[in-house]
Amino acid sequence: MGRTDALITVAVFHPLTRTALPVDTEALARYLIGKIVVRELPEGSASGRIVETEAYIVGDAAGHAYRGITPRNRSLFLERGHAYVYVAYGTSQMLNVSSETPGIGAGVLIRALEPRDGISIMQRNRGVTRLRDLARGPGRLTASLRIDRALDGLDLCREGPLWLGRDDHEPDEIAQSNRIGVTRDAHRLLRFYVKDSPFVSGPRNKKAAAF
C-alpha cells in the first residue's frame, strides 16, 4: 500500500434515529450540533458537520408556524426529523428540521456546516474553492449540497437523497446567543454554535452563554 492510499479514509455515518431526537425544539437545536448532513447526488455523496443551528420554538413570532399550518409550511408540523425547505429572499434555500410532535409546528434551522466529504462536489456546486466559504451560512450550505424545495418533507431519519447522520464525534464547547436577522422575539437565546469553529456563519465572540 502506497503512502497516498494509506491516507484515504472512508467516512462511516449512521442515520439518526427518531427516538434519539429530543421532543423539544430548543433541545433539538443543541443536540444537532456535531451531527452530519448527508446529501446523496448522482456524482457521489457530500456531507458536512453541523456547527450552527437556530431554534424556532412553539409560539415563536419569528417562526413560520406562528400563524398556523399552510400548504407552504406543512412540513414543520410533521413528526420531528423531517425536512422543511423554503426559499428566503427569493433566491436562497433554507434547510430546517421539524421538531416537536405531529401537528405541532416548530423547527430548527441548520445555519452552517463544516465540510466533510465530497468537498470537490460542494466546490463545483458553489463555484468557490475556499473550504471555509462552502457552507458557512444557511443559503451557502444548501447551494453546496444542492438542497431545494424538491426535498421538502423528506424523512431525514433514514438514508436517502438527504439524511442526518452521526458518528463518534463530540462537539467542542457549544455557545448560545440570540438569533441572526430576526426582528420578532429577537431577545431569545436560541442560536447554538461551536464556539471556536471558523465555519460558523455569525459572530463567534459576541456575548453568549456557553455550555
C-alpha positions in Angstrom: 0.0 0.0 0.0 1.4 3.4 -1.0 1.6 6.4 1.2 -1.3 8.1 -0.6 -3.5 5.1 -0.2 -2.7 4.9 3.5 -4.1 8.4 4.0 -7.5 7.6 2.4 -10.3 7.2 4.9 -13.9 6.2 4.4 -16.5 8.1 6.5 -18.9 5.9 8.3 -22.1 7.7 9.4 -25.2 6.1 10.9 -28.6 7.7 10.4 -30.1 9.5 13.4 -33.0 7.5 15.0 -36.1 9.4 15.6 -36.3 8.1 19.2 -32.9 9.8 19.8 -34.2 13.2 18.8 -35.3 15.4 21.7 -39.1 16.2 21.7 -38.3 19.8 22.3 -37.2 22.4 19.7 -34.6 24.1 21.7 -33.1 20.8 22.9 -33.1 19.5 19.4 -31.2 22.6 18.1 -28.4 21.9 20.6 -28.5 18.1 20.0 -27.9 18.6 16.3 -24.6 20.4 16.8 -21.9 18.0 15.7 -24.2 15.8 13.7 -23.9 15.2 10.0 -26.0 16.4 7.0 -25.5 13.8 4.2 -26.5 14.5 0.6 -26.6 11.7 -2.0 -26.1 13.0 -5.5 -25.7 11.3 -8.9 -22.0 12.1 -8.9 -21.4 11.0 -5.3 -22.0 11.7 -1.6 -21.3 15.0 0.1 -21.6 15.8 3.7 -20.9 18.4 6.4 -20.9 18.5 10.2 -23.4 20.9 11.8 -21.7 23.7 13.6 -24.5 26.2 14.0 -28.3 26.0 14.4 -31.3 28.2 15.4 -34.4 27.0 17.2 -37.9 28.4 16.2 -39.9 27.1 19.1 -43.7 26.7 19.6 -45.4 30.0 19.7 -42.3 31.8 18.3 -43.4 35.0 16.5 -40.3 34.7 14.3 -41.2 31.2 13.2 -43.0 30.1 10.0 -45.5 28.1 12.1 -46.7 31.1 14.1 -49.9 31.7 12.2 -50.8 28.0 11.8 -50.4 25.4 9.1 -50.4 26.3 5.4 -49.5 24.4 2.2 -46.1 26.1 2.3 -45.2 25.3 5.9 -46.9 22.0 6.5 -43.6 20.1 6.8 -43.0 22.0 10.0 -46.0 20.2 11.5 -44.7 16.7 10.7 -43.2 14.4 13.3 -39.7 15.5 14.4 -36.9 14.7 12.0 -38.4 15.8 8.6 -37.0 18.4 6.2 -38.7 21.8 5.9 -37.1 23.6 3.0 -38.2 27.1 2.0 -36.9 29.9 -0.2 -35.7 33.1 1.5 -35.3 36.5 -0.2 -36.4 34.9 -3.4 -33.1 33.2 -4.0 -31.7 31.2 -1.0 -33.0 27.8 0.0 -33.1 27.2 3.8 -32.9 23.7 5.4 -34.8 23.2 8.6 -35.6 20.1 10.7 -39.1 19.7 12.0 -39.4 19.2 15.8 -41.9 18.5 18.5 -44.8 16.0 17.9 -47.0 15.7 14.8 -49.4 18.6 14.4 -47.2 21.0 16.5 -45.4 23.5 14.2 -41.8 24.2 15.2 -38.3 23.6 13.7 -34.6 24.0 13.7 -32.7 26.0 11.0 -29.4 24.5 10.0 -27.2 27.6 9.7 -23.7 26.3 9.0 -21.7 23.1 8.2 -18.1 22.2 8.4 -17.5 20.4 5.1 -16.6 16.7 5.5 -16.9 14.6 2.4 -17.5 15.2 -1.3 -15.7 18.6 -1.0 -15.0 18.7 -4.7 -18.7 18.3 -5.4 -19.5 21.1 -3.0 -16.9 23.3 -4.6 -18.4 22.8 -8.0 -21.9 23.4 -6.8 -20.9 26.7 -5.1 -18.4 27.8 -7.7 -15.8 28.6 -5.0 -12.8 26.7 -3.7 -12.2 28.2 -0.2 -13.2 25.5 2.3 -14.4 28.0 4.9 -16.9 29.6 2.5 -18.6 26.4 1.2 -21.3 26.0 3.8 -20.8 29.0 6.2 -24.4 30.2 6.2 -27.8 28.6 5.5 -28.0 29.7 1.9 -24.5 28.6 1.1 -24.9 25.2 2.7 -28.0 24.4 0.7 -26.3 25.6 -2.5 -23.2 23.5 -1.8 -25.4 20.3 -1.3 -28.0 21.2 -4.0 -30.8 21.2 -1.5 -34.1 22.7 -2.8 -37.8 22.6 -2.3 -38.0 19.2 -4.0 -36.6 17.7 -0.8 -39.2 19.4 1.4 -41.0 17.0 3.7 -38.3 14.3 3.4 -37.7 11.9 6.3 -34.2 12.8 7.5 -34.0 9.8 9.8 -33.5 7.3 7.0 -30.8 7.0 4.3 -31.9 8.6 1.1 -31.2 11.7 -1.0 -30.8 13.8 2.1 -30.4 12.5 5.7 -29.0 13.2 9.1 -26.2 11.1 10.4 -23.9 10.7 13.4 -20.5 9.3 14.2 -18.4 9.2 17.4 -17.6 12.9 17.3 -18.3 15.0 20.3 -18.5 18.8 19.6 -16.3 21.2 21.3 -17.8 23.9 23.6 -21.2 24.9 22.4 -22.2 28.6 22.9 -25.7 30.1 22.8 -26.8 33.6 21.7 -29.7 35.4 20.1 -30.6 34.6 16.5 -29.3 36.3 13.4 -31.5 38.6 11.3 -34.6 38.1 13.5 -36.7 41.1 14.4 -39.6 39.4 16.3 -38.8 37.6 19.6 -35.2 38.7 18.9 -34.2 38.6 22.6 -34.4 34.8 22.8 -31.1 33.0 23.1 -32.0 30.3 20.6 -28.9 30.2 18.4 -26.4 27.4 19.1 -22.9 27.1 17.7 -19.4 25.6 18.2 -17.7 28.4 19.9 -14.3 28.4 18.1 -15.3 27.0 14.7 -14.2 29.0 11.7 -17.2 27.6 9.8 -19.8 29.4 12.0 -21.8 31.9 9.9 -22.4 34.6 12.6 -20.3 36.2 15.3 -18.2 33.8 17.4 -17.2 36.3 20.1 -20.4 38.1 21.0 -21.8 37.9 24.5 -23.2 34.4 24.9 -23.8 31.6 27.3 -21.5 28.6 27.0 -22.3 25.0 28.0 
